[in-house]
Amino acid sequence: MSETNLYPGLNLGGGHGEAHEQAESTVFGFWVFLMSDLIIFGILFASYASYLDPIGMAGGPGPQDLFDMKSVAIQTAFLLVGGTAYAGVSLAVKYETGRAKVIGWLLVCATLGTGFLFFEVKDFIDQAGKGGLPQASGWLSSYWALVGLHGIHVLSGIIWIGAMAAQILRRGLDDVVKVRLSMLGVFWHFLDLIWVGIFSFVFLVPLL
Amino acid sequence: MSLDTSPVFGNLDWNVTPYTDLLREVNSSTIVGAGAASMLVLGAIAGVGLLTYRRWWGPLYRNWLTSPDAKKIGIMYIALALIMMARGIIEGFVMRAHQATALGTLTQEESGLVAPDHFAQLFSTHGTIMIFFVAMPLLIGLINFVLPQQLGARDMAFPVLNQVSLGLTAAGAALVMISLLIGKFGTGGWTMYPPYTGIDFSPGEGVDYWLWAILISGVGSTLTGMNFAVTIFKERAPGMHFMRMPLFCWTGLCVAIMLIYAMPALTVSSTMLVLDRYLDFHFFTNDAGGNMMNYANIFWMFGHPEVYILILPAFGVFSEISSTFSGKRLYGYTSLVIASMSIAVISFTVWLHHFFTMGQSAGVNIAFGIATMIIGVPTGVKIYDWMATMWRGRVRITAPIVYLTGFFLLFVIGGLSGIILANPSIDYQVHNSTFLVAHFHNVIIPGVLYGMLAGIHYWFPKAFGFRLSEKWGRITAILFVGGFIFTFMPLYVLGLMGMPRRSPTFQNPDFMPWMYVAVLGAALMLCALASLAWTFWTSYRNRRALAVPGGDPWNGSTLEWSTPAPVPEWTFPHIPHVQARSDWGEMKRAGDPWKAPEEYCDIEMPASTAHGLLIAGASFGLGFAMVWHVWWLAVLSFLAIPALLALRGMRVIEPRIIPAAQVEEADRRFRQQVANLAPVTRAEEETERNRGVPDISEFAG
C-alpha cells in the first residue's frame, strides 16, 4: 500500500515504519468493530427511551427517587479526565519518550477509570437499597442494562490497560504493541463518547 | 426447577435424552425423536471411527483446524453448512410427513406422526438451522474462499480472527446439534418471540439452547463482517479499483456492511431475553412494565437486513456465472453495483413489515409497505441485467446455469408474492398463514440455496483440483427445482384457504390433497439431498478424469482463474497488478495470459495456531454450561476467553516464511504444465478433455 493512501488519524506517523502501515488496516478494523458496538448502545438507548414512561416504570421507583446527580457529575469528571490522560500515552508512543512514560500514563488512565467505576458501583448499590433493582420494572431493566454495559466496557478497558502494561514490560514497544495501543486509545475515547450520551440522555432528560 | 439444581451437574440428569421418552412411551413421535438422536450418535461414532481408522486426526488438526488460511476456513464453513443442511432438509421432510397425517377431528384433536410439542421443536430447529447454520455458513464460507482470490489478496485482513469466527459459528451449531440428544430445543419458532419464550411460559433448557447458539454464532458473524469489510477496503491488489472489482466482491462488501450494522440488533434482543430468563429482568414480560413488542422490533431490525445478507452473495454468484457460462461480458456492471448497494441500504428501512399487525398506526404501516415495494425495484434491475447478459450469448447449460434458470423462474414468483405481502391490508389477511411460509421459502430456496450450490459447483475445481460431475450436478439441480415446486406451491394455496403456519393439527379435510402434493415435494427434496451427496462422491471417485490442473476450466475472466487448481496456499506467486475490470480476461485478449512473473519473493503467511479452536471450545463450554445451569463450568469457560486473548497477546508471533525458491519451483511447474496441456474448446468443456486450460481465442467475456 503506497504512502499516499494511508489515512491520517489511523496511523502513527512515517517514523514508525511497519507499525505505521500495519495500523492502517488494523486500527481501521477496530473502528469498524466500534461502529458495530455503537449500534448495540444505540439500540439500548432507544429501548431506554421506550421504557421511560409510567407503564415502563410500572409503579416502581423512578429517576427522581434514584438518581444522584452529584455522584454522576463526579463519575463524568473521572471518566473524561481519564480520556484526556490517554493523550499522554499516545504522545509518549508517537515521540518515543520511553516505556516508563507510556506505562505511567496508562496507569493514570486505569486509576481514573477505577475511580469512575467506584462511584458508579456505589450508585448502583444505593439504588438497589432504594428498591431500584433491575427486577423492579422494565425501565429499571433498561437502565441497568445500558449503564451497566458501559460500566463493563470501562472494566474491560482497565483489564486491557493491564494487559498492555504487561506486554510493554515483556515485549517492549514493538510494532504490534504500538498498534494495539492505538486501538486501546480509540476504545478508551469511545467510552467517553458513550458516556456523554448516557449523561445527557439517561440522567439529565428524565430530570428535566 | 432451580431447587433441584446440582452444584456439579446443574440441571443435567439421566432423564433428559429422547431415549428416556421412548422408554416411557413408545409411539411414532418418540421413535422419531430417538431415531434423530441415534443418527447424531451414530454419525459422530462413524466420523470418529473413520478419522481414527484412516489416521486423519493429525492431518485434520495440522492442515485444517489450526489453519488461518481463508480458503480452508471457507471450505470448513461450507462443510459445516452441508452437514447442518442434511439435518434441516430431513426435518423439513418430517414436518411435511407429519402434516400429511395430521388431519384431526373435533373429538380427537391430536394426530399425526409426531406430538405437537415435538412438531414445534421441529419447526424451531429447522428455521434456526437453515438460517443461521446453513445459509450463513454457506455464504460466509463461499465469500471466504473466493473474495481474497478475486481481489488479488493472499488472505483476509485478520486471518486468526477469521478462524475465531468459524470456531464461534461451529460452537453455536454444535449447541443446536447436541440438543437432539441432551434435552429439548425451544418451541417458539426461529424468532423465539416472548412472552411465550420467557421463563414463565417456557421454563427449561429449550429456549436457552437457541439463545446461546445465536449469541455465540452471532458474535462470530459480526467479526466476519468486520473482516470482510477491512479486507475489501484495505487489501485489494494494486490497481484493483472499486469499479474494477468483480460483482461477487461488491455483494461481499454489501454483506460485510450489513453484518456490521445488523448483527448487533440480534445480539441485543437475545441478550435482553437472556437477562429476562436468567436474572428476572422485565424487558419482555407481561408484567412490571415489560413490552414484548420491543423484542419484535429489535429482532427484525436484524432480521430483515439478514434476508438480504443471505440473498446478496447469491446475486453475486449469479452475476459471475451468467457471464462466464454465456461467454459474454456482464451486462450493466454499474447498474448491478448500484442495485446491490441500494438493496443493502433500503433493507434497513423495511423491518416493520414483519409485524404489520402489531398495532402501530396505518401511516407507519404504509410507509414501511412502500419501502418494501421499493426494494423490489433494484432486485428487478438485477434480474434484467442477468437476462441481458445471457441474451444472444453462447450459453452452456451447465449445472450452475440450471440453478440460474430455476432461480429466474421461481424467484420472480417469490418476489411478486413478497410485493403482495408488502401491502398492509393484504398482509392482514394472509399473515401467519402458510402463504407466508411459501413466500419466504420461495425467495430463500431459489435465491440462497440455488445460488450457493451454483457457486459451489462453479468454484469447486479451484478448491480441490477436479470438476464436479456435470450430469449429477444437473440432476441435483433439477431435483431441487422440482422438489421446491411441489413442496411450496401447495402452501400458497393452503395459506389462501386459511391454514395457519406452524399448525400441528387441523380439521379441514380440503387441505389434504395439497398436503399430499407437498409431502411428495419434500420426498423430492430428500432425493435432491441424496443426489447432492452422490455428486460429491462420484466426482471424487472420478477425480483423475475430472482433474483440471490448468486451473481455468470455464474460460473465466476474473483473477481467481489465473492460478492452479487446487490453488496453492499463497494463491498468487506474485501479487498481480490489475489493469482492468475482468483483468484475467483482458490478459487473455492480449495474448499470453500465463506469463511467469519476472521475479519471485519470499512470501509471509500467518502461522498456524490453535487459538480459534480453543476459543470455540471455551465458548461451547460457556453456552452448554449456561443452558444447563452448570455455573462453575460457565464461570471457568467465560474466564478462559479473556485469558486466551491475554496469553496470545503476550507472545511475539512470527509469520511463516515460504522461501522464494519453493514458490518459484511450484509456479514454474504449473506454467510448464499449462503449456503442455491441450486447450479445450467450449463445446468440449464437459468432457474429459477439459484439463483446465481453455482455448483463449474463444474468450469473449
Interface residues (C-beta under 8 A of the other chain):
Chain A: M1 E24 S25 T26 F28 G29 V32 F33 M35 S36 D37 I39 I40 I43 L44 S47 S50 Y51 I55 G56 M57 A58 G60 P134 Q135 A136 S137 G138 W139 L140 S141 S142 W144 A145 I159 A163 A166 Q167 R170 R171 D174 V176 R180
Chain B: A157 F158 T222 L223 G225 M226 N227 A229 V230 F233 K234 E235 I260 Y261 M263 P264 A265 T267 V268 T271 M272 L275 D276 L279 D280 F281 H282 F283 T285 D287 A288 G289 G290 N291 N294 I298 M301 P642 A646 G649 M650 V652
